[in-house]
């Protein structure tokens, strides 16, 4: 993952495959909890998946501020770029 677009693609695939979210519902402005119906357990699972993929430790406190797909991409981007 070298660009924000790469991160988005990986995140998109995780949301579709792991969380069974309709691909058409996912966009950068989609709210994780309201639009995509993720709950706090899903958010933890997402952090774990992203940590596995990036090999980087993701700060749970930083992730508490995440609300949209764009926010997730920005946080992961800080770790890998």
Secondary structure, 3 states (H helix, E strand, C coil): CCCHHHHHHHHHHHHHHCCCCCHHHCCCCCECCCCCCCCHHHHHHHHHHHHHHHCCCCCHHHHHCCCEHHHHHHHHHHHHC
